[in-house]
Amino acid sequence: NREYIKNTLRHFDMQTTVAEEDSSKGTICFTGKSTYKRSDMEARATEKGYTPVGSVSSSLTILVTADPDSKSSKITKALKLGVKIISEDEFWKL
């Protein structure tokens, strides 16, 4: 009976992990000096299903910028990688 319970629990844990991964909308990164607290923006992103990260990579889903006209290294890299870039106003509409 113990083996049966262990196997059942192992299967249940695996299903939970898969469900959590499926609910993620991807990763999100913030750049630039914002009028909002970064922690508030990250909390909002998490509520909406995104995982906040600190850097731009090919796996980044969205880069949120305080200044869309900036030539920052994060924006430059995101453009090269084809990452979606949005303004803070667009972010708050998510």
C-alpha positions, 0 to 999 in steps of 0.5 A: 500500500505504501508503494501505491501511495508514493506512486500516486503522490508522485503522479499528482505532484507531476500534474501540478507542476505541468499545470503551473507551467501551462498557466505562465504567459512568459517572462517580462523585463522592465527597463528605464527610470519609471514613475512607478515602483518597480516592485509594484510593476513586478507584482502586477506582472506576476498577478497577470501570469508573467514571470519578472526577470532582470535581463533580456534574452531570446526567451524573454516574452515582453520588455516594458520600457519607461522611454520607448525612444531610449537606445538602452542596451536592453532595448537594443538587445530586445530589438535584435532578438525580436522581443516584443517591446511595450510602453509602461502605459501598455503594460498597465492595460494588460 
